[in-house]
Amino acid sequence: MAAARLDVAILGGGMAGNLLARQLSRALPGHRVAVFEQKTGYGYTVGESTVEIASHYMIRRLGLSTYLYDRQYPKNGLRYFFDSPTHDTPLEEMSEIGSNGLPAFPAFQIDRSRFESDLLEMNRAAGVEIHTGARVEGIDLGAGAGGRHRFRVERDGSSAAFETRWLVDATGRRRTLARAQDIAVAEDAHATTSVWGWFENVSDIDAAGPDAFRDRVRHAPRRLSTTHFLYRGYWIWFIPLQAGTTSIGVVADKGCLKLRCRSNDEFLAFLRKHRAVASLLENAKPIETRSFPHLPYGTRRFLSPDRWALTGEAAAFPDPFYSPGADFIALANDFITDLVRRDLGGEPQQRLDRRLAIYDSFIRFRFEATMRLYRNQYPHLGSFELGKLKWDFDIACYYNLWLSAYINDQHLDARQLKRQLRQRPFVLAALSNFADLFRRVDDHLTARDAYHRCNAGLYSRGNEYLGFADEVAEPRSDEQVFERTLEIFNGVRDRALDLLEDRREPKCRDPLPLAAFVGETPLYDEPGGSRS
């Protein structure tokens, strides 16, 4: 039987695979792209919240802005609520971090069932070959410049052979190619687990509490936020979906909380142990409950010079706290599309391989940088003071270092990526040093029984370190990025030292140079001496 010849075969028709298929059909019209999906229909899927990079990708690269506003919910940023150690603070009395207006950069809450089904039909209409109910077997990877990948597809009792120049694994946690090529990496240092489900009749948080509770956010729609209820070692999410359901889940550090919820009733009972959460679930009806015993994992390679690639959860997954999953889809899909375009356009193999190596190194760097935001940090989540420190550091760095570069296409500029890769050891060192600083503050507050002391009655918009947001969408020099980085680093460090010194009023300190943040001296050591 002769094999059907493809330019790109995408294994998996979930969000990652369908987004890539749409991108390729728009960027490379006339080329033969096919999606092979084992399922015949789409149901509830976790991973509904997007952030700014992913949303920019879907709007700009894929032309989905009208669709997203028409068929999905816009997202009103992240929102944190903090509780007492006995989980009994009323919702309206909790300390809160979250906006009091709509965000400057759009993001969306995605009903994955609707989204993936709609994308599949868009792709079919655009000329992408769609194979559902298709089980891919017998993958034989080609090698070198002329090698083609071959595989067999079983469907409805019949078998068909295919060969393709590019093969992309978007099979999610099945991780077809990562397992076959022995490049899957365990992530045991960040031991998190999750239970989640979908609910009907969840109460509207925008109708909760007295007028003062709604007035403090100027009646901005809290419900459209990805809402986090934060506790030491775990957090609970609420994500609204346009279909009338609400996605609710808990993610926990296994060393802090043992999650043993496997049924709807067990999960609902766990959630109702938290007074504020319970107040939103008075009339709620669970639809379905699922779980993962272990969340994060990595890969030793995203992109191969033999023209195969991994995207989405087929490659790696860090942590859901800042919803980075779709950001990594955007980055990987941009890289794959650019490489396929160059290859099919006849770019010399040696030049293509050099670019591929840069792209692969960069996305692995991004993944490691993201993991350093999470490892050993879950114990800090339940304190308003610590949560505010991490919010200011993590989100400001995201805007300054990653979002700005993505919006301005610097991730597709090989020279820019080389410069960023040269900074890799310094970026990772700074992230580790701040993680160590946050642990030191946690130890200090805990020793003084002060961990929860600010968890009631306070409100922050969370934008104190985002005064440069208007600059993010414009081209910026390395000097401007460097200047903002130092402002963020020094500001967050100063506030952490104030907490360590039990200061009620902030202390003015001379700003430190960048070298101080990437060195081996702890950030809680003052210049010229160290703290006891």
MARLO-283650 format. One record per residue (C-alpha): residue in three letters; x, z, y. Coordinates in steps of 0.001 Angstrom, whole numbers, padded with zeros to 6 digits, always signed. Layout:
# MARLO-283650
ALAXZY/...
***
This chain:
# MARLO-283650
MET+000000+000000+000000/ALA+001424-001030+003369/ALA+001853+001803+005845/ALA+000058+001596+009192/ARG+002628+001601+012005/LEU+002295+003956+014967/ASP+004315+004642+018079/VAL+003373+008348+018196/ALA+001627+010416+015529/ILE+000325+013824+016609/LEU-000383+016288+013810/GLY-003133+018570+015068/GLY-006061+017953+017365/GLY-006318+021325+019072/MET-005571+021857+022745/ALA-001843+021020+022584/GLY-002270+017859+020525/ASN-005262+016548+022451/LEU-003632+017169+025821/LEU-000533+015296+024681/ALA-002603+012401+023359/ARG-004396+012097+026696/GLN-001112+012247+028586/LEU+000471+009556+026417/SER-002556+007289+026690/ARG-002374+007518+030475/ALA+001414+007220+030742/LEU+001915+004554+028048/PRO-001125+002285+027861/GLY-000920-000309+025132/HIS+001064+001830+022709/ARG-000389+003074+019452/VAL-001016+006828+019522/ALA-002917+008664+016784/VAL-004182+012237+016324/PHE-004629+013719+012847/GLU-006831+016812+012734/GLN-007660+018666+009534/LYS-010926+020109+010865/THR-014099+018078+011383/GLY-015456+020274+014173/TYR-014420+022906+016708/GLY-015379+026554+016832/TYR-014319+029591+018836/THR-010569+029699+019482/VAL-008513+032353+021216/GLY-006265+031413+024137/GLU-008889+030698+026780/SER-007101+031774+029959/THR-004779+029396+031814/VAL-002401+030058+034681/GLU-001005+027932+037469/ILE+001534+025696+035704/ALA-000914+024700+032969/SER-003693+024089+035472/HIS-001429+021955+037674/TYR-000508+019973+034557/MET-004133+019384+033580/ILE-005165+018403+037090/ARG-002206+016256+038068/ARG-000944+014728+034830/LEU-004260+014427+033025/GLY-006780+013875+035836/LEU-009071+016660+034593/SER-009932+018393+037883/THR-013563+017224+038048/TYR-014074+017978+034376/LEU-012576+021462+034664/TYR-014724+022480+037618/ASP-017823+020928+036061/ARG-017481+022095+032451/GLN-015280+025213+032611/TYR-015013+028303+034829/PRO-012463+028557+037648/LYS-010330+031659+037232/ASN-009934+034293+039926/GLY-006464+035421+038949/LEU-005431+038459+036930/ARG-007122+041826+037430/TYR-005853+045188+036184/PHE-007770+048440+035783/PHE-006074+051764+034958/ASP-007600+054678+033080/SER-007040+058367+032395/PRO-005161+059488+029250/THR-008550+060387+027724/HIS-010057+056965+028594/ASP-012974+058492+030476/THR-012613+057224+034062/PRO-015743+055412+035328/LEU-015107+051760+036153/GLU-015690+052157+039871/GLU-013187+055048+040090/MET-010324+053280+038304/SER-007276+052188+040269/GLU-007266+048418+040452/ILE-004903+045523+041145/GLY-006521+042160+041844/SER-007419+039694+044549/ASN-010199+040040+047109/GLY-010555+036275+047508/LEU-010064+033029+045626/PRO-006482+032139+044657/ALA-004318+029589+046457/PHE-003518+027731+043220/PRO-006314+026917+040763/ALA-006524+028129+037195/PHE-009352+028081+034655/GLN-011079+030035+031906/ILE-011379+027575+029029/ASP-014085+027504+026369/ARG-011747+026106+023736/SER-014508+024786+021448/ARG-016041+022722+024232/PHE-012674+021746+025706/GLU-011088+020483+022504/SER-014228+018638+021436/ASP-014514+016979+024849/LEU-010822+016051+024896/LEU-011105+014456+021475/GLU-013931+012220+022688/MET-012055+011371+025903/ASN-009063+010353+023803/ARG-011191+008279+021464/ALA-012690+006468+024448/ALA-009182+005878+025849/GLY-008072+004098+022683/VAL-006278+006924+020899/GLU-006790+006681+017130/ILE-008642+009801+016005/HIS-008557+010948+012377/THR-010591+014098+011678/GLY-010939+015759+008303/ALA-007428+014417+007729/ARG-004978+016375+005599/VAL-001387+015260+006214/GLU+000912+015401+003191/GLY+004261+014101+002012/ILE+006041+014038+005372/ASP+009342+012194+005107/LEU+011290+012490+008338/GLY+013463+009589+009383/ALA+016879+010062+010945/GLY+018969+008280+013530/ALA+018130+005538+015979/GLY+016258+003295+013528/GLY+014657+005835+011230/ARG+010875+006056+011096/HIS+008821+009006+009902/ARG+006448+008477+006992/PHE+003533+010530+005753/ARG+000328+010266+003782/VAL-003170+011229+004898/GLU-005876+012383+002503/ARG-009391+011970+003823/ASP-012792+011814+002120/GLY-011185+011281-001264/SER-009030+008385-000126/SER-005367+008143+000782/ALA-003641+006181+003542/ALA+000036+005770+004419/PHE+001448+005854+007956/GLU+004819+005444+009566/THR+005631+006320+013148/ARG+008504+006195+015585/TRP+007696+009634+017054/LEU+006134+012533+015153/VAL+004794+015557+017047/ASP+003726+018778+015377/ALA+000745+020370+017135/THR-000609+022153+014047/GLY-000572+025595+015657/ARG+000391+028619+013597/ARG+000627+026490+010445/ARG+003920+025338+012035/THR+004257+022385+009691/LEU+007599+021025+010892/ALA+009175+024337+011934/ARG+008723+025698+008425/ALA+009784+022460+006719/GLN+012929+022188+008846/ASP+013732+025916+008568/ILE+013864+026394+012330/ALA+011160+029073+012585/VAL+012451+032278+014195/ALA+010902+035706+013658/GLU+010370+037869+016735/ASP+010490+041396+015356/ALA+011838+043103+018480/HIS+008439+042647+020138/ALA+006056+043934+017480/THR+002552+043279+018797/THR-000742+042774+017030/SER-004177+041690+018232/VAL-007873+041954+017427/TRP-010392+039950+019404/GLY-013871+038507+019315/TRP-016676+036862+021243/PHE-019717+038681+022601/GLU-023108+037864+024042/ASN-024908+039907+026723/VAL-021825+041491+028270/SER-022769+043151+031558/ASP-021710+041448+034787/ILE-018863+043425+036341/ASP-019896+042032+039734/ALA-023141+044004+039452/ALA-021388+047231+038479/GLY-020776+050335+040578/PRO-021826+051275+044106/ASP-021513+049031+047166/ALA-018109+050486+048000/PHE-016735+049214+044686/ARG-017866+045660+045430/ASP-016939+045878+049118/ARG-013284+046638+048417/VAL-012776+043140+046999/ARG-015007+041604+049693/HIS-017474+040697+046919/ALA-014970+038253+045397/PRO-015987+037391+041819/ARG-014214+039940+039653/ARG-015973+038477+036611/LEU-014054+035193+036917/SER-010729+037023+036663/THR-008920+037625+033415/THR-009607+041349+033466/HIS-007131+043729+031830/PHE-007917+047362+031033/LEU-004452+048887+030674/TYR-003323+051772+028493/ARG+000027+053088+027308/GLY+001070+050577+024662/TYR-001995+048330+024672/TRP-004485+046448+026824/ILE-007994+045046+026539/TRP-008971+041668+027971/PHE-012289+040291+029234/ILE-012486+036493+029729/PRO-015806+034864+030744/LEU-016754+031539+029155/GLN-019229+029111+030636/ALA-021203+028906+027399/GLY-022545+032402+028172/THR-020155+034309+025931/THR-017286+036613+026796/SER-013973+036696+024972/ILE-012790+040287+024510/GLY-009626+041344+022766/VAL-007006+044021+022470/VAL-003250+043513+022147/ALA-001127+046460+021076/ASP+002453+047438+020471/LYS+002357+048432+016805/GLY+004552+051414+017564/CYS+001992+052762+020056/LEU-001388+051989+018474/LYS-002508+051183+014950/LEU-005297+048606+015111/ARG-007487+048545+012033/CYS-010540+046660+013262/ARG-011602+043922+010864/SER-015384+043752+011335/ASN-017657+043329+014338/ASP-018835+046933+014052/GLU-015311+048368+013788/PHE-014119+046393+016787/LEU-017123+047323+018919/ALA-016677+050983+017982/PHE-013023+050867+019079/LEU-013901+049251+022424/ARG-016618+051804+023121/LYS-014058+054623+022959/HIS-013083+053521+026485/ARG-015708+054589+029020/ALA-015318+051735+031512/VAL-015196+049108+028769/ALA-018203+050680+027073/SER-020192+050474+030316/LEU-019895+046668+030169/LEU-020919+046573+026502/GLU-024170+048548+026606/ASN-026253+045549+025522/ALA-023446+043427+024078/LYS-023854+041673+020755/PRO-020693+040705+018836/ILE-020592+037184+017445/GLU-017313+037054+015546/THR-014166+039168+015162/ARG-010673+037934+014262/SER-007167+039354+014203/PHE-003461+038569+013950/PRO-001209+041170+012298/HIS+001806+039929+014300/LEU+001769+037782+017444/PRO+005167+036509+018661/TYR+007604+034104+017046/GLY+010102+031484+018174/THR+011902+028342+017103/ARG+015481+027128+017101/ARG+014432+023688+018319/PHE+011519+022164+020231/LEU+012833+018587+020406/SER+014921+016636+017891/PRO+017162+013604+018520/ASP+015547+012191+015357/ARG+012382+011726+017447/TRP+010233+014586+016255/ALA+008990+017422+018435/LEU+006953+020626+018471/THR+004324+021583+021038/GLY+002049+024563+021532/GLU+001917+027257+018862/ALA+003493+024872+016347/ALA+006720+025715+018190/ALA+006612+029278+019491/PHE+004356+031965+020917/PRO+005560+034796+023211/ASP+002713+037130+024232/PRO-000761+036667+025743/PHE-000421+039186+028583/TYR+000270+036606+031330/SER-001412+033750+029421/PRO+001773+031657+029133/GLY+000761+029638+026070/ALA-000690+026657+027945/ASP+002281+026697+030341/PHE+004561+026020+027388/ILE+002225+023238+026263/ALA+002547+021668+029719/LEU+006326+021901+029683/ALA+006746+020589+026121/ASN+004224+017769+026614/ASP+005903+016648+029830/PHE+009252+016532+028059/ILE+007831+014694+025024/THR+006008+012132+027167/ASP+009092+011448+029263/LEU+011280+011021+026179/VAL+008785+008733+024449/ARG+008436+006644+027601/ARG+012191+006277+027927/ASP+012635+005497+024232/LEU+009878+002877+024048/GLY+011179+001461+027312/GLY+014550+000766+025697/GLU+016739+003522+027157/PRO+020100+003642+025349/GLN+020151+006203+022552/GLN+023156+008126+023834/ARG+021588+008634+027265/LEU+018273+009589+025680/ASP+019971+012142+023425/ARG+021714+013773+026382/ARG+018421+014185+028234/LEU+016684+015481+025110/ALA+019395+018107+024641/ILE+018908+019303+028229/TYR+015116+019482+027817/ASP+015419+021380+024546/SER+017931+023856+025978/PHE+015753+024458+029018/ILE+012502+025151+027178/ARG+014326+027548+024840/PHE+015741+029283+027929/ARG+012234+029539+029409/PHE+010938+031043+026197/GLU+013689+033673+026062/ALA+013147+034522+029741/THR+009448+035007+029043/MET+010119+037242+026057/ARG+012233+039543+028234/LEU+009132+040312+030303/TYR+007511+041829+027211/ARG+010024+043357+024828/ASN+009765+047171+024896/GLN+007575+046997+028004/TYR+004130+047721+026535/PRO+004559+051514+026863/HIS+004676+051040+030657/LEU+001347+049214+030989/GLY-000947+052217+031389/SER+000486+053607+034650/PHE-000733+052203+037977/GLU+002649+052827+039586/LEU+004587+051137+036790/GLY+002003+048394+036390/LYS+002284+047600+040076/LEU+006080+047365+039820/LYS+005864+044932+036918/TRP+003061+042933+038582/ASP+005122+042497+041745/PHE+008289+041584+039885/ASP+006834+039355+037167/ILE+004320+037398+039237/ALA+006561+036926+042262/CYS+009359+035631+040013/TYR+006898+033311+038263/TYR+005860+031772+041589/ASN+009375+031627+042991/LEU+011390+030459+039984/TRP+009016+028627+037650/LEU+005803+027492+039361/SER+007537+026059+042417/ALA+010010+024108+040275/TYR+007228+022734+038077/ILE+004975+021633+040931/ASN+007926+019793+042485/ASP+008863+018103+039160/GLN+012275+019733+039021/HIS+011784+020238+035273/LEU+012049+016451+034863/ASP+015223+016188+036950/ALA+018217+016481+034602/ARG+020559+017534+037405/GLN+018229+020333+038485/LEU+017892+021509+034883/LYS+021651+021576+034445/ARG+021921+023801+037520/GLN+019229+026115+036183/LEU+020871+026238+032765/ARG+024147+027284+034379/GLN+022208+030230+035830/ARG+020747+031147+032437/PRO+023010+034162+031703/PHE+022403+035594+035186/VAL+018605+035169+035016/LEU+018443+036781+031578/ALA+020730+039616+032673/ALA+018546+040323+035707/LEU+015405+040384+033555/SER+017040+042808+031127/ASN+018280+045027+033957/PHE+014813+045276+035491/ALA+013300+046007+032081/ASP+015792+048862+031777/LEU+014863+050082+035265/PHE+011160+050133+034366/ARG+011953+052132+031221/ARG+013902+054629+033338/VAL+010926+055049+035714/ASP+008604+055514+032729/ASP+010832+058247+031315/HIS+010944+059969+034706/LEU+007174+059902+035243/THR+006426+060934+031685/ALA+008827+063888+031829/ARG+006970+065149+034923/ASP+003519+064522+033426/ALA+003000+062027+036254/TYR+002454+058810+034279/HIS-001298+058692+035040/ARG-001236+060416+038416/CYS-002277+057324+040438/ASN-004695+055794+037953/ALA-007813+056654+039944/GLY-008982+055790+043443/LEU-006341+053214+044472/TYR-006664+049489+045104/SER-004051+046775+045691/ARG-004576+043070+046271/GLY-001276+042479+044494/ASN+000031+039961+047000/GLU+002667+042040+048785/TYR+005504+039951+047315/LEU+003723+036593+047531/GLY+004139+036017+051247/PHE+006019+032826+050388/ALA+003087+031319+048421/ASP+002553+028630+051061/GLU+006106+027401+050383/VAL+005661+027061+046637/ALA+004138+023579+046649/GLU+006797+022211+049034/PRO+010348+021147+048146/ARG+012687+024088+048680/SER+016444+024315+048760/ASP+018414+026449+046330/GLU+019220+028706+049291/GLN+015520+029305+049994/VAL+014820+030161+046362/PHE+017874+032435+046324/GLU+016704+034218+049487/ARG+013230+034870+048041/THR+014753+036056+044779/LEU+016836+038683+046560/GLU+013808+039835+048566/ILE+011849+040353+045353/PHE+014725+042043+043524/ASN+015586+044434+046334/GLY+011992+045262+047173/VAL+011000+046131+043613/ARG+014233+048062+043011/ASP+013743+050093+046194/ARG+010230+051119+045144/ALA+011462+052021+041660/LEU+014180+054234+043170/ASP+011582+055907+045391/LEU+009667+056823+042232/LEU+012830+058099+040553/GLU+013629+060213+043611/ASP+010034+061471+043918/ARG+009805+060159+047473/ARG+006407+060071+049107/GLU+007696+057810+051870/PRO+009848+054743+051155/LYS+013533+055026+051860/CYS+015352+052280+053771/ARG+018301+050993+051747/ASP+020834+048305+052372/PRO+019946+045249+050274/LEU+022128+044599+047264/PRO+023780+041222+046627/LEU+022703+039146+043643/ALA+025803+040180+041681/ALA+024497+043756+041571/PHE+021350+042626+039750/VAL+023123+040618+037052/GLY+025982+043014+036335/GLU+026351+045823+033848/THR+025754+048719+036253/PRO+022193+050094+035877/LEU+019892+049267+038785/TYR+019076+052961+039205/ASP+022705+053661+040096/GLU+023246+053780+043835/PRO+026308+051943+045210/GLY+029281+054316+045297/GLY+027817+056744+042815/SER+025324+057175+040029/ARG+022187+059153+039503/SER+022247+062031+037089/
***
